[in-house]
Amino acid sequence: MDLPSTIARPVDHELVVKKSRFLAHLAPATTVAEADAVIARRRKELWDARHHCVALVLGTHAAGAPRTVRSSDDGEPSGTAGVPMLEVLRHREVTDVVAVVTRYFGGVKLGAGGLVRAYSGAVAAALDVAATSGAMLRRELLYEVEVPVPHADAGRIDNLLRDWASGHGAVMEPPSYGSVAHLRLLVPRAELDALTADVAAASAGALLPDVGDARVVDVPVPARRP
């Protein structure tokens, strides 16, 4: 299943067009209340600006229900700010993100086309900053897997699983301990058979991974070179 990306932390970018300053601020948000708090904070911080235009996409999948999308031109001509910003978020396939672009007017009118390019360009550039700074998260459907291991072998198998995870798109989770060590990781569906085979080979067939439920997980994306 292909899922949209999201961001791990706020990202900012400034775009200057004919002396007008467009300050783009992207922030993670999973609820409307979180998004509204981001918007209110920007309005308070940049209280002297003329416009604070907004676009947001919320929802795990960002395609079909349940999903929330919203945009606001905040006094700019209708359709020149919020909707173009929203289209960038959709085109880049990101979700659980609120974008606020604050404009300080530079004295030169940009026209409808100029405003569309400026507002959409500010959001696109901020997403580029997110990609090059390592702030992007890849959203994946991974399966919970637990490997029960005798304490005497836990260190060796833990190291093996960590190496295995780094090469198979899996994510290690904190272990738990009882009568045996329960090593846990999140694994893509396509890698489950390989995990079973590799664990069996490493333990002479003594260990067998226990596959549980699927879960949507946000996985860090390595920073892209500018």
C-alpha positions in Angstrom: 0.0 0.0 0.0 1.4 3.4 -1.0 0.9 6.0 1.8 1.7 9.7 1.8 4.7 11.2 3.5 4.6 13.7 6.4 7.1 15.9 8.3 8.8 15.2 11.6 9.2 18.9 12.7 8.4 22.4 11.7 10.1 23.8 8.6 10.5 27.5 7.5 11.4 29.2 4.2 11.3 32.8 3.0 10.5 33.7 -0.6 10.9 37.3 -1.8 9.0 38.4 -4.9 9.1 42.0 -6.0 9.8 43.2 -2.4 6.9 41.2 -1.0 8.1 38.7 1.6 6.3 35.3 1.8 7.2 33.4 5.0 6.3 29.8 4.7 5.9 27.7 7.8 5.1 24.0 7.7 4.3 22.1 10.8 3.1 18.5 11.7 -0.5 18.3 12.8 -2.7 15.2 13.2 -5.9 17.0 14.3 -7.7 20.2 13.4 -7.1 21.5 16.9 -3.3 21.0 16.5 -3.4 22.8 13.1 -5.5 25.7 14.5 -3.0 26.1 17.3 -0.1 26.4 14.7 -2.1 29.0 12.8 -3.0 31.0 15.9 0.7 31.0 17.0 1.9 32.3 13.6 -0.7 35.0 13.7 0.5 36.1 17.2 4.2 35.9 16.3 3.8 37.8 13.0 0.9 40.1 14.1 2.0 43.0 11.9 1.6 41.0 8.6 -1.2 41.6 6.2 -2.1 38.0 5.3 -1.7 34.6 6.9 -2.8 32.1 4.2 -3.4 28.5 5.1 -3.6 25.0 3.7 -3.8 21.7 5.5 -4.2 18.0 4.8 -5.0 15.7 7.7 -5.5 11.9 7.7 -3.4 8.8 7.7 -4.0 8.1 4.0 -4.8 11.5 2.7 -6.9 9.9 -0.1 -10.5 9.0 0.6 -12.1 9.0 4.0 -11.3 9.8 6.7 -9.5 13.0 5.5 -9.6 16.7 6.3 -8.5 19.4 3.9 -8.9 23.1 4.3 -7.5 26.3 2.8 -7.9 30.0 3.4 -6.9 33.0 1.3 -7.1 35.3 4.3 -7.9 38.5 2.4 -6.0 37.7 -0.8 -8.0 37.5 -4.0 -10.1 34.3 -4.1 -8.2 31.3 -5.3 -4.8 32.9 -5.3 -3.3 31.6 -2.1 -4.9 28.8 0.0 -6.0 26.6 -2.9 -2.6 26.8 -4.7 -0.9 26.0 -1.4 -3.2 23.0 -0.9 -2.5 21.7 -4.4 1.2 21.6 -3.7 0.6 19.5 -0.5 -1.6 17.2 -2.6 0.8 17.0 -5.5 3.8 16.3 -3.2 1.6 13.6 -1.4 2.1 14.8 2.1 -0.4 14.6 4.9 -0.8 15.6 8.6 0.7 18.9 7.7 -0.5 22.5 8.0 1.1 25.2 5.9 0.9 28.9 6.8 2.3 31.5 4.4 2.6 34.9 5.9 2.9 37.8 3.4 4.5 41.2 4.1 3.4 43.4 1.2 6.3 45.1 -0.7 4.4 47.8 -2.4 4.2 46.2 -5.9 1.1 44.4 -6.9 1.8 40.9 -8.2 -1.5 40.1 -10.0 -3.5 36.9 -9.6 -0.9 34.8 -11.5 1.9 36.2 -9.5 0.2 35.5 -6.2 -0.5 31.9 -7.2 3.1 31.4 -8.1 4.4 33.0 -5.0 2.2 31.2 -2.5 2.5 27.8 -4.2 6.3 28.4 -4.7 6.8 29.2 -1.0 5.2 25.9 0.1 7.1 23.9 -2.5 10.4 25.5 -1.4 9.6 24.7 2.2 9.0 21.1 1.3 12.3 21.0 -0.5 13.9 22.3 2.7 12.2 19.5 4.6 13.6 17.0 2.2 17.2 18.3 2.2 17.3 18.7 6.0 16.1 15.2 6.9 12.7 16.4 8.2 10.6 14.1 5.9 9.0 10.9 7.2 8.0 8.0 5.0 4.7 6.5 6.1 4.5 2.7 5.7 2.4 -0.2 6.7 4.6 -2.5 8.7 4.0 -5.7 10.6 4.7 -6.2 14.3 7.1 -9.1 14.7 8.4 -10.6 18.0 11.3 -13.0 18.3 11.5 -14.8 21.6 15.1 -15.5 22.4 16.8 -17.2 25.4 18.7 -14.7 27.4 22.1 -16.3 26.7 21.6 -15.6 22.9 19.8 -12.3 23.2 22.8 -10.0 22.5 23.9 -11.9 19.4 20.4 -12.1 17.9 19.7 -8.5 18.8 22.8 -7.4 16.8 21.8 -9.7 14.0 18.3 -8.2 13.8 19.6 -4.6 13.9 21.8 -5.3 11.0 19.0 -7.1 9.2 16.5 -4.3 9.8 18.9 -1.6 8.3 19.0 -3.6 5.0 15.4 -4.6 4.7 13.4 -1.4 5.5 12.5 -2.6 9.0 12.4 -0.7 12.3 13.7 -2.1 15.6 11.5 -1.5 18.7 12.5 -1.7 22.4 12.7 -5.3 23.6 10.9 -6.6 26.7 12.2 -9.2 29.1 10.6 -12.1 31.0 11.5 -15.7 31.1 13.1 -15.0 27.7 14.0 -11.9 25.8 11.3 -10.6 23.4 13.1 -8.8 20.6 10.7 -6.7 18.5 10.7 -5.1 15.2 8.4 -3.7 12.5 8.8 -5.4 9.1 7.4 -4.7 5.5 5.1 -7.5 4.4 7.4 -8.4 1.5 10.3 -9.0 3.9 8.5 -11.4 6.4 9.6 -14.6 4.6 13.2 -13.4 4.4 13.2 -12.6 8.2 11.9 -16.0 9.0 14.5 -17.7 6.9 17.4 -15.5 8.2 16.4 -16.0 11.9 16.1 -19.8 11.3 19.6 -19.9 9.7 21.1 -17.9 12.5 19.7 -20.1 15.2 19.9 -23.5 13.5 16.1 -23.5 13.2 15.6 -23.0 17.0 14.0 -19.5 16.7 10.8 -18.6 14.9 9.5 -15.0 14.5 5.9 -14.4 15.6 4.1 -12.1 13.2 1.4 -9.8 14.6 -0.8 -7.0 13.3 0.0 -4.4 10.7 0.6 -0.8 11.8 1.1 2.5 10.0 4.6 3.8 11.0 6.4 7.0 10.2 10.0 6.1 9.1 12.7 8.8 8.8 13.8 9.6 5.2 17.6 10.3 4.7 18.2 13.9 3.9 18.2 14.5 0.1 21.2 16.4 -1.3 20.2 19.9 -2.4 
